[in-house]
């Protein structure tokens, strides 16, 4: 079993559960190093709400913030997502093998 740090995985999956946070990650994936205000522009929520979402993403290790003068820039961090993908891959293999066994049984049935 892939035994990643359970608390880290919990935080990653909790952070990914929200569509606003996923949208923030998608924007950073497309253009890394955006300022908080640039990230907030297209969203229909307030700047303080965006900051709270960034707090969750940063707490999960998915985003790193860096202050340069008066501007705070955000960048994507891949390691926690890679850990989550490794955890999911194990279950993908399990379900693929289980469904393959089921298909073989159904094909053999009279």
VENMOFEN-V125950 format. One line per field, one symbol per residue. burial: + if it has 16 or more other ideal C-beta (glycine too) atoms within 10 Angstrom, else -. A space follows every 10 residues. Layout:
burial->???
//
This chain:
burial->--------+- ++--++---- +--++-++-- ---+-+--++ ---------+ --++-++--+ +++------- --++-++--+ +-++--+--- ---------- ----------
//
